[in-house]
Amino acid sequence: ALDSARFLTLRTHNGKPGFYITKGRSGANNTSDFSKLANGRVMDRMCQIGRSKGVDLIGESVPTNSDGTIKEVAAQAIEAEIRAALRDGMTGDIVIDENSPYVAVSRVANILSTSTLPITLRTTPFASADFVEETLGFTVPAAA
């Protein structure tokens, strides 16, 4: 009952010492990205790395086009640097492929007027199994 009410509960596994978190639920709604504690940890780490790289950009010169938007080559360099930091710092926690982590520097923000450089970071966490289903049976060696 506690688990279905989204309380964090512990359990044991036959033949294994210790206690284990049942499903790692948070207090968030079941449909929330943060319904599992593991997702919250992934987001916290992405925020930590992203903020660290973002703070490095404060006060730095940003090359802009005549309309105040960032030059493409500069945007790509920032994206590559942040993406590399996320990949290095989050290996084992996130899916790393051509789409993840996703880093996008806004190409439409007028940085010259606002002094704000919008950057979007997104990633795909690893899935986790709440259940394991195994199929067991016998085989006849000669038939194989």
C-alpha positions in Angstrom: 0.0 0.0 0.0 2.8 2.4 0.8 4.5 1.8 -2.6 1.3 2.5 -4.5 0.9 5.7 -2.5 4.3 6.7 -3.8 6.2 6.3 -0.5 9.8 5.2 -0.8 9.8 1.6 0.5 12.4 -1.1 1.1 12.3 -4.8 0.4 14.5 -7.9 0.5 15.4 -10.4 -2.2 15.5 -14.1 -1.3 19.0 -15.4 -1.2 20.6 -11.8 -1.2 21.7 -10.0 1.9 20.5 -6.5 2.7 17.6 -4.2 1.9 16.8 -2.7 -1.5 14.7 0.2 -2.6 11.4 -1.2 -4.0 10.9 1.0 -7.1 12.8 4.2 -6.3 9.7 6.4 -6.4 9.7 10.0 -5.7 6.7 12.0 -4.5 6.1 13.3 -8.0 3.1 12.2 -10.1 3.3 8.9 -11.8 3.4 10.6 -15.2 6.2 13.0 -14.3 9.7 12.8 -15.6 10.7 12.8 -12.0 8.5 9.9 -10.8 11.7 7.8 -10.2 14.6 8.9 -8.0 17.1 7.8 -10.7 15.7 10.4 -13.2 16.0 13.1 -10.6 19.7 12.2 -10.0 20.3 12.3 -13.8 18.7 15.7 -14.1 20.6 17.0 -11.1 23.9 15.9 -12.7 22.9 17.5 -16.0 22.1 20.7 -14.2 25.4 20.7 -12.4 27.5 20.1 -15.5 25.4 22.5 -17.7 25.5 25.3 -15.1 29.3 24.9 -14.7 29.8 25.2 -18.5 27.3 28.0 -18.7 29.0 30.0 -16.0 32.2 29.8 -17.9 30.5 31.7 -20.7 29.5 34.7 -18.5 31.5 37.8 -19.4 33.0 36.1 -22.4 32.8 37.7 -25.9 30.1 36.2 -28.1 30.5 36.8 -31.8 27.2 38.0 -33.2 25.6 38.7 -36.6 24.3 42.1 -37.5 20.9 41.3 -36.0 22.5 40.5 -32.6 22.1 36.7 -32.9 25.0 34.4 -32.3 27.2 33.5 -35.2 26.7 29.9 -36.3 30.3 28.8 -35.8 30.3 30.1 -32.2 27.0 28.4 -31.4 28.3 25.1 -32.8 31.5 25.4 -30.7 29.5 26.0 -27.5 27.2 23.1 -28.2 30.1 20.8 -28.8 31.9 21.8 -25.6 28.8 21.3 -23.5 27.9 18.1 -25.2 31.4 16.7 -24.6 31.2 17.7 -20.9 27.9 16.0 -20.5 29.1 12.8 -22.2 32.2 12.7 -20.1 30.4 13.5 -16.8 27.4 11.3 -17.3 28.7 8.1 -18.9 26.8 5.2 -17.3 23.8 7.4 -16.5 22.4 8.4 -19.9 22.0 7.1 -23.4 24.9 8.5 -25.5 24.1 8.6 -29.2 23.7 11.1 -32.0 20.6 12.6 -30.3 21.6 12.5 -26.6 22.7 14.5 -24.9 21.0 17.3 -26.9 22.5 20.8 -26.6 21.1 23.7 -28.6 22.2 27.3 -28.4 19.4 29.6 -29.6 20.0 31.0 -33.1 17.2 33.6 -32.8 17.9 35.3 -29.4 19.2 38.8 -29.7 22.2 38.4 -27.4 23.5 41.9 -28.3 20.3 43.5 -26.9 19.5 41.1 -24.0 22.9 39.9 -22.9 21.3 36.5 -22.5 22.4 33.4 -24.3 19.6 30.8 -24.1 20.8 27.2 -24.2 18.6 24.1 -24.1 19.9 20.8 -22.7 18.1 17.5 -22.9 19.1 13.9 -22.3 17.7 10.4 -22.3 18.2 8.5 -19.0 18.7 4.7 -19.0 15.6 2.7 -18.4 15.2 0.6 -15.3 13.4 -2.6 -14.9 10.9 -2.9 -12.1 10.3 -6.6 -13.0 12.2 -9.4 -14.7 10.3 -12.1 -16.6 12.2 -15.2 -17.5 11.0 -18.1 -19.6 12.3 -21.5 -18.4 12.2 -24.9 -20.0 14.0 -28.0 -21.0 15.7 -28.8 -24.3 16.6 -32.0 -26.0 20.2 -31.8 -27.1 19.8 -34.1 -30.1 16.9 -32.0 -31.4 18.9 -28.8 -31.1 
